[in-house]
Structures are given as C-alpha cells and as structure tokens.
Amino acid sequence: MSDVTDTPQETKSKWARMLPLVALVVGAVLGAYALGDYLSFEALRDNREVLIAYRDAHYALAVVVFMAIYVVIAGFSLPGATIATLTGGFLFGTFPGVLFNVGAATIGATVVFLAARWGLGDRLAAKMDAGEGKIKAIKDGIDENQWSMLFIIRLVPLVPFFVANLIPALVGVSLWRYVVSTFLGIIPGGLVYTSVGAGLGEVFARGETPDLGIIFEPHVLLPILGLAALAFLPVVLKLIRGKEAL
C-alpha cells in the first residue's frame, strides 16, 4: 500500500484554512491576559455611572458598541461573557437587554463555529462519514438527532460555551441549524443572567455582589433541565421505536 502525501499547494491550503482558528486561539490567550482586569464585576461596579451616562446620551450607539464588544468576547472565548451578560441587563434592562445579549452571543459563537469548520470541521466530518465502526456510528447518531443534540448542549449549564461552539463544527452541522439552535438554546440561561444584571443597581447600592450561582437554584435549574429533557425526547422515542421494530 503506497502512502499518499499532500502536494506543497495542498499543504499551504491546509495551513491557510487553519489561520482563522489559530487567530481565535491566539486572540483568546492574549485577550485573557490583557483584558482580564477590565472584564470583571469590579470594573462594571466602578464604571457604572460613566456607562449609564453614555447610554443615556447615545442609546443607539451604546447598543452597537456593547454588542460589538460582546461579539469579540464570545468570538475569542474571553473569560468575560457572564460579566457582559450582566452588563447588558444593567444597561438595557431585562428586555430588550436579553435580545442584545443573546444576539451578540450567537454572532460570536457563529464566528467560532465557522473558524473551526473552515479549519477542521469539513475534513473531520468527511473522514467520519467515510469511516467505519464506532466512529461512523457516533457520527450517524448525531446526524439522526441533530436538533435534539444541539439544543441539549446549549440548555445544559454544565456544557462550556466554547465546547458547545466547537462540537457542531466538527461533526458537520449545517450553519443555519447551528445559528437557530444557538439563539433559541441560550435564551433561558441568557434571560436568567440578564435579569440578574437588571437588578444590579440595588446590589451596588447595598455594596454586595450578585449571586451568579442562581442558575443552579432549583426554581431556575429545573425548568431549564425540563427543556433539555424535552429536547432529548425525540431521541428516546427513536430508540423505543427501534427496539419495537426488532
């Protein structure tokens, strides 16, 4: 059996396709190092009056600037997404703040998805399709239940946002399914943290810090897990029907 090697042009093309993903990784490392002190609750607390004044004077521009910053945070997977969501609620209220938060997060997540798919996803998905055994079975299982799996990884709070952005790109999920499931799937969690942000004025007045663990409170977590179970229901039904057909 002869080995097949890539031509110099093919090798160059592969490296070119990896550049967006490499840029995101480098940007994430540099951004976390350089902006860590600015993407914090303390920074929001100390600059709240300036932010409110700017919002009141330039509302539309404030929305655009806020969403652009949020897209960068989500796109480069910087450790400040929660603070950004709180800021959206603090500046714009639960509504329309949740729309600004979810919209910007979806755009940033889509940047990661496209970079990963461009660099690795298409080729990896093709190899999995052409493979055999367990790898092919896993890929087929994901393909058969894409909507359910996409919503589950968004709804379950234990799945890191960055991981939920990468997995669909690596298994060949279509862009429109990814965007729709991301936007709808992050609304419950986004709504919770946006509402917390909307109440930060009182938290600041008391000299306290917000309870970011609220999403794990039973009255919040159980409904979200209920939505995840509902998303998983089609998978269960397929398994039951499959066993009945045997």
Phi, psi and omega in degrees: 000127183269144178280140178257120181250151180284145174286160178306323180294319179293320178297317178297320180295321179297317179294322179297321180291334180279344186303314179301319180292318178297319179298320179294319180295313179297317179298323179296316181294310181294319180295318179297324181286317187274330188249004184306319182286338182271338181259062185221162178296322180298319179296320178295316180298316184288336184249013187297321182292321177296317180296317180295319179297319179293319178299316182294327182276330185219069188300307184299316179294324178298320178297313182297313181296316179301311182295323178297317178296319180296319178300318179296316179300313181289320183294324179262006178054043179285151182282061180210013183296320180295317178297320178298318179295318176299320180297319178301318177291320181296317184278323190240003180081171179302319174229126014268013183305321181296326178292320178295317180295309183293320179298313181293319179297321179295318178297314179298319178295324179293326175300314178298315181301312182294320179296317180292319180292320179296320184277321187228323193301311184300314181290321180294317179298320179296320179293322179292322177296323182277350183281184180223173175071217187295322181299314179296322180296319178297314180298316180296321179297319178293317180299322183289337184231040187302311183301314181299312183294322180295318179290324181296314182291340175275323186281325183286118185296342183281347180274114180303144183302318182296319179296318179294337176281325186279316187306311181300326180293329185275351180242013171081027177291140180290153184298315185293324176295320180297313182296313181297312182292326178292311182300311182287324185289333181266359179299313182302308179295320179298321179295320180298308184288329176295320179293324175297317178297324180296337179261012183292335179304314179291324178296315178298318182298327180273355181072028182253179174243149183291152177274096182281352176273009183299332182293343179263002174291140184307320184289344177258315185291319185298315176298323179294317177294329175297319176295321178296319178296322178295321178294330182278346184303317179300326179294316179298316181297321178295320179295319180295316180295324179296320179290323179293331182283344182284000000 
